[in-house]
Amino acid sequence: MSAGKAASLHIHRVIAGAGERVLVLLHGLGGDVDFWSEVMSPFGEHLRVIAIDLRGSGGTSATPGGHDIDDLADDVCAVLDAEGVSRASIVGFSMGGLVAQSLAARHPGRLDRLVLASTYLTIGARARLFLDGIETLVRDGATDRRIFELVGPWLFSSEYLSEPRNLAALEFPDGVEEQAGEAWLYQYAANRAFDGRSLETITAPTLVLGGADDALVPTADMRDLADAIPGARLVVLPDAGHLVNVEAPDTLVREILDFVSIPGPDLEGGASYSDS
């Protein structure tokens, strides 16, 4: 499915920081640029940061008939062109990680570094069954608030939710604009159809990062992703779930800043597995 050219869209983005080096942030399924609100400023202290609303999210409209992951990757290239950026480091979270993989494989000259957070080569059985259930609710007209009540507990680690002060993370925020159900369905269809195993070899230095207690992307899926990319490094954050930006924002920022600052054109050796 390829239903729209990037040039025909207004692709909303938020920019912070300054400097020649650029970091692009790509959110996950059902998210938008606000996903990165806690980490924009720390990143912006060191880099020019561009957070992008992918099609059907935030200020970027969906395209009639849907889209595929390659379309979203081309949208990112269109934003880089519009902002006068030839190369950037790309951080993709969950669905954004699929977009980042497509971008890295199809447009390798646009990347300095690649960070794939809480994501996979192809959707796992548990995540697919779970999201298929959410798809049914969306088709039946469930509100974002109702869906978040069901999805929320699966996005965090058990340890995080055991702390009473963290339960506020499960409350749907007031004033948030509902995402159109059709837009979510298009995004999920693109997720479900994506298979990173069919991509050309990714050559960008790559960091795969995720939480050890991620219910949707288990460590084995992260390891498979790291193994598929030559020289990739895997960092597993202990006691963190899917939303590593919420549970471990300081560690996330540190790991990414350290990685994108590594000198030299390539990382050496095979994938490594470490806890931070």
HELIX and SHEET records of a PDB file:
HELIX    1   1 ALA A    6  SER A    8  5                                   3    
HELIX    2   2 VAL A   33  TRP A   36  5                                   4    
HELIX    3   3 MET A   40  GLY A   44  1                                   5    
HELIX    4   4 ILE A   69  ALA A   82  1                                  14    
HELIX    5   5 MET A   95  ARG A  106  1                                  12    
HELIX    6   6 PRO A  108  ARG A  110  5                                   3    
HELIX    7   7 ALA A  125  ARG A  139  1                                  15    
HELIX    8   8 ASP A  144  VAL A  151  1                                   8    
HELIX    9   9 GLY A  152  TRP A  154  5                                   3    
HELIX   10  10 SER A  158  LEU A  161  1                                   4    
HELIX   11  11 PRO A  164  LEU A  170  5                                   7    
HELIX   12  12 GLY A  181  ALA A  193  1                                  13    
HELIX   13  13 GLY A  196  SER A  198  5                                   3    
HELIX   14  14 THR A  219  ALA A  228  1                                  10    
HELIX   15  15 VAL A  244  GLU A  247  1                                   4    
HELIX   16  16 PRO A  249  VAL A  260  1                                  12    
SHEET    1   A 8 ARG A  13  ALA A  16  0                                        
SHEET    2   A 8 ARG A  48  ILE A  52 -1                                        
SHEET    3   A 8 VAL A  22  LEU A  26  1                                        
SHEET    4   A 8 ALA A  88  PHE A  93  1                                        
SHEET    5   A 8 LEU A 111  ALA A 117  1                                        
SHEET    6   A 8 THR A 206  GLY A 211  1                                        
SHEET    7   A 8 ARG A 233  LEU A 237  1                                        
SHEET    8   A 8 TYR A 273  ASP A 275  1                                        
END                                                                             
